[in-house]
Amino acid sequence: MGARILLVGSGGREHALAWKLAQSPEVDLIVAAPGNPGIGALAKVTTVPIQAEAVPELVAAAVAERADLIVCGPESALVAGLGDAARAAGLTFFGPSRAAAEIEGSKAYAKKLMARAGVPTAAFGVFDELEGALGFIEAQDSPVVVKADGLAAGKGVVVAATKDEARAAARRMMADRAFGAAGARVVLEERLTGREVSMMALCDGARIVLLATAEDHKPVGEGDVGPNTGGMGTYSPSPLVDEALAQRILETIFVPTVRALTEEGRPYRGLLYGGLMLTPDRGPMAIEWNCRFGDPETQSLMVRMEDDLYPWLLGAAAGVLPAGTPRWAPGAAVCVVLAADGYPGKPRTGDPIDIPTPEALAGGRPGAPDVIAFHAGTARDGGGRLVTGGGRVLGVTARGRDLDEARARAYGAVDRIHFAGMHFRRDIGTRGTHDRR
């Protein structure tokens, strides 16, 4: 009898994970809590209406479903202690403990941990009072980055161009509570220059296995203008990270971070995701840590992963990762996020989505496995129509022999999808294309 998995979450990342896990010959059933219409349409998948933060209900569902493995997507559930509750019930859980998840739950904690561990990162200050934060900003010779300490769905970071912009951001977070309690404390950092790269690794408490690289596009507008979002698109791999640089990142950033967590009694099991800056004069530096798969980086990685995902997740959860490293398809993958009207502010929901069949989405190529629209903020209305249900609605993802072909396939599919107020960036992956010229 094959494995039974409880998959926690409802976004594009979870759809990509479900899509990949459903291909495993070792998996019989995936129960998604709560899932989304795209996840629910997959073979081997059923959904249950339990939200990601409902820890006792999720543990009860895993027991009732006889889950061999729980895979948690959202950081909110990990920070809330879902991993601790699951393991206390004797369940096998992919994801860190509440204590280890603090590496994302508190940017102040993460920065202090890196400082103690000697991890290269930007100079910083941590402030609980607005007056102190404003004084720090005034004393700097150059603009700073303002970060809400807690979870803010990827939107709690302002890369200020001027001191006025930094002061305004600090006031919005600390005085106006734009992000609620998450912004009561702020981290102020020197502004690094270079290129950002996303690097994810599987950890089993001791061993660290790097996954393929990706580059994210955070700002809402083309040319990286406008407010930050949870991510408007990604491509994989990054042309800037070769094998030697990946090894350097592993040894100078990931290894000391995981070692420091272990020394503090917080051994790390699950997915550790580093947001890195490749600086021209100081080498790779850590910007921040996330305690889960990236979104939308995961979409680009899953269409490139040639290995069965299930043994890797199970091995990390059980404390014994498989030997070697995962295999990746050559070429490249691109994910373009289609966002709802109003995003990244208050998104409009309920707009019908016109999306073609998978074959039509891929331009008529029969059974093409290299183009897929991963559902993120989608829902069904009372009449059963597919409608917008969140800010980031779909992640249109394509694989190609190179970045140009992947981009062409992704944007060809984007042009076949329609809903009122739909907006997206047309420049996802262009900087990677320019790197080769």
N, C-alpha and C positions, 0 to 999 in steps of 0.2 A: 504494500500500500504506500502511495506517495505522500509527500509532505503536505501539511496544511499550514497556511500562513495567515496571520492577522496583519494587515497593512493599515497603518494609521495615517490619515490625512485625506485631503480632498483636492489638491492642486495639480499643476502640470508635472511637478517632480514625482508625485505619487503615481500619476498616470504612466509616466515613463518607467518607473520601477515595476509597476504592475505588468506593463506590456512586456518587459524583459523577463520578469519572473515567470510569467505565464508560458513562456517558450521553453522552460526547463522541463526535461523529461522526469526530473525528480519531484516536481510539484504537481499535486492533484487539485488543490483548491486554494484560492486566495479570497479571504473575507476582507473587504475594504470598509473601513469605518472613518468617515461616512462615505468616502468615495465621491464620484461625480458621474455624469452621464457617459463620458468616454470610458472611464474605468469599468463601469457596470456593463458596458457592451462587449468587453473582452471575454474570450473563452476562459473557462476555469474560474471565473470571478463571480462572487455575489457581494452585495452590499448590505450593511446594517446602519441604521440612522443614529450612530453614536459619534458625538463630536470629539475632536482630538484632545481637548482638555479634560474630558470626563474620565479621570483616571480610574476610579473604582469600577465604573461600567465597562471600560475597556478590558480591565483585568478579568472581570466576570465573563465577558464575551469570549476572551481567549481560552478560558477554562472550559466554557460550554462548547466551544468549537473544537476543542482538543488540539489547539494550535501547537505545532512543533517549533514555530518561530514567530516572534512579533517583530515587525519592521516598522520603525517610527520615522515618519517624514518630518513633521514640523518641530521647530525648536521649542515652541511654547510647551508642548507636552513633555519634552525632555527636561526642561527647566522646572516644570511642575512636579517632576519625580516619577514619571511613568515607569522608567527603567527600574527604580528601586522597588516600586510596588509589584511589578511583574516578577522580578527575581525573588522577592519575598514569598510569592505564591508558587515558586518552583518552576517558573516559565523561562524559556530561553529567549533572550531579548537582544536585538541589535540596536545599540545606542548606548550612550554613556549614562552613568549615574547622575543624580541631581548635582552632586558635588563637582563632578568632572564637567558637567554641562555649564557650570558657571563661567567657563572660558568664553562662552557666548552670552550668557545671561548678564554678565557684568563686564563692560569694557574696561573699567577701572581695575578689576581683578586680573583680567588678561594682561593688561599693560604691566602691572606690578609683577606678575608671574614671569613675564618675558624679561623684565629688568633683572630679576633675581637669577634667571637662568642664562643670562648673557646672550639672549636672542637679539639680533640686529633689528631695531625698530625705531620709530620716530621719537624724539624727545617729547615729553608730555607733562601735564599737570592735571590733577584731579580736584574738582571743586564741588562743595555742597552748598555754597552760598554765592549768589549772583555777584556781590561786591568783589569777592576774591577773583572770580572768573574775569570780570571786566578789568581788574587791575593787571591780571596776567596778560590779557590781550593787549593792553596799552603798552606794556613793557617790552613787547616783542618787536624785533626789527623787521619782521616780514609777516604776511597774513598767516592765519592758523586754520586748522580744521576743528570744527566743533562737533562733538559726538554726544548724543544722549547715552547715559551709562547702560540703561536697560534695553529690553527688546522693543524695537520700533518698526518691525516688518521691513527692514532694509532702508527705511526712509529717515532715520534719525541721525544722518550725517550731513553736515554742510561744509563743503570745501570753499571757504571764504576767499574772495579775491581782494577784499579790503578789510580794514579794521572795523569800519562801520557795519559791514555785512556780518562780521563775526560777532560784534556786540549785539546786533539785532537777533541773530540766531540764538545766542545765549539767553537773551531775554525771552524769546518765544518758548524755549525749552524750560527754563528755570522759573520764570515769573508767570508766563501765560500757560504753562503746562500743556504745550501743544501735543506732547506725547504722554500725557498723564504722569504717573509716578516714574516712568522710565527716564524722564528728563529732569527729575529732581536733582540728580547729580550729573555733572558733565565731565567729559575728558577733553582737554584742549591739547592739540598736538602741533608740532611743526609740520608745515606742508611740504611733503616730499615731491620730487619731480621724477618723471620716468614713465614707464608703462605698467599698468596693473595686469596681473595674471592670477587666475584662480588655479589652485593646486589642491587636490583632495587626496586623502590617504585612508586606507583601511587599517585599523589598529585592533590588536587582540589582547591588549594589556601589556605586551612586550614588543612584539614585532610590528613594524610599520611598512606598508606596501603602498607606494605611490600609484595613483591612477593617471590617466591621460590628462594633459593640460587643457585649459580652456581660457578664453578671454570674454569677459562680460561687458555689457554696455549699460551702465547705471542711469545716466541722465535721460530724461524723457524725450529730448529733442535731438535731431540729427546734428552731427558735429559736437556731440557731448555738451549741449546747452540745456538749460532749464533745471528744474528740481530733480533730485535723485529719486529713483523708484526701486522696487524690488528686483529690477533687471528687465531691460527691454529686448534682450537678445544675446546670444552667445555664438562662438564658433570654437571648434576643437579640431586639431591641436593648435596651441600657440606656436607660431613659427620662430619665436624668440628663445624658446627653451629647448636646448638640445640635451643629450644624455648627460654630458658633463655638468651642465648647469643644474639639471634636475638632481643629480647626486649632491651637488653643493647645497641646494635648498634642503634636501633631506638631512644632511649632516649638520648644517648650521642653524636651521630653523625648526624642523619637525622633531628631530631626535632630542635636542635639549628641552623643548617644550613638553614632550611626552614624559621625559625623565623627571622633570620638575613636578609634573602632576603626580607621578608615582611616588616621589619622595614626600609629597604632602598628603599621602594616603588617598589619592584620587586616581587610581589606575584607569587608563582610558581604553574602553572597548566601544567600537563603532566607527563612524566616519568623522574624521577631523579635516576640516576645510580651511585652508589658509588663503586669505586675501593678501597678495604680495605686491610689492612695488619693485620693479627692476630699475634701480637708479643708475645713472651713468657713471657715478664716481664712488659709490659706496656698495655696489653690488645688490643682490636681492635682500629686501627688508620686509618684515612682517607688518602689515597694516592692521589686520584684525583676524580673529579666529571665529569660526562657526562650528557648531557641534553636530552638524547633520549635512546631508547631501545639499549641494547648491541648487538653486532654482532661478534661472533656467539652464545652468550648466549641465545638470543631470540629463536633460533632454538630448543635448548634443553628444554626451558620452555614451548613453545607452544605445543609440543607433550605431555607434562605432564599436561597441564591445563585442568581441567574438566569443568569449568564454561564457559559460553558464554562470549567471550572477548568483544563483542560490547557494552553491558551496562556499563562495566568498563571504556572503553575509552570515551564513551559519557558522563558518570558521571563526570570524571575528567575534561573534556573539558567544561562542563556546570557549574562546581563548586559544584556539589553534588554527591560524590561517593556513590555507593550502600552500604547498611549496610553490616557488617561482613567483611569477607576476602575471596579471591578466593580459590576454592578447587583444590587440586593437586592429580593426580594419584599416588598411592604408587609405590615403586620401584625407578627406575632411568632412565635417558636418557643421551645419548652420541651423540655429533656432531663431526664428523671428517672432516676437511676442506681439499679438494683436490685442490692443487695450480698449477698454470701454470709454465712452465719452465721460470726461471729468477726471479720469485717472491722471496723475497720482493723488489727486484730491479726493472728493467724494464722487465715486463712479456711479453712473446711471445704470440701472439694471432693468431686466425685463424686455429688452429689445430682441426680437426674433433673429436667429442666426441662420443664414443661408450657406450651407456647406455641402459640397458635392460628395459623391461616393469616393471611397479611397482610390479607385482606379482613375476616376475623373480628376481627382485632386492631383494625381501624379501625371497628369497630361495625357491620359489614355494608355499609358504603358501597363499592360496586364499584370496584375499582382505585384506591382512594384513595391518592394519593401523599403525603399530608400526615401519615401516621403510620407510623413504622418503628421496629423494635427493633434497634438496632445492637449486635452481639455484641462483648463485651470479654473477660471471663473465662469462655469456654465451651469445651467439648471434646466429643469423641465417645468413649463407653466401648467395651469390646470387642464389645458387641452392637450398636453403631451408634447408641445412644441419645444425645441431647443432654443433657449434664450440666454442672454447675458445674465450672469449671477455674481459678478465681482469685477475687480479692476483689470487684472490681467486675464483675458478671456481664453485665448488659445496660444499655444506655442507651436508654430508651424516649423517642422524640423525636417531637414533633408540631408542625405549623404551623397557625396560625389567623389569622382576620381581626384579632384583637387578642389581648392576653396572656390574657385570661379564656378565650377559646375555645381557645387553644393549651393552656392548663393543663387544661381540661376534657377535651380529646381525649387528652392524654398520660396523665392519671390514669385515664381510662376504659380505655385500653389496659393500663395497669399492673394494673388489677383483673382482667384476663383472663389474666394470667401467674402461674404458681405454681411454687415449688420450696421444699423444706424449709429453714427458717432464713432465708428471704428478708426483708430489711429495707430500708427506704427512707424518705426524708423526704417528708412530705405538704405541706410549705410551700415547695416550689420555685416561685419566681416571685411569691410573695405580696407581697414588699416592693415589687416593680415595680408591682403592681396598686394598692398603697396610694399610690404616688407620684402617681397620676393623680387621686386623690380630694381 
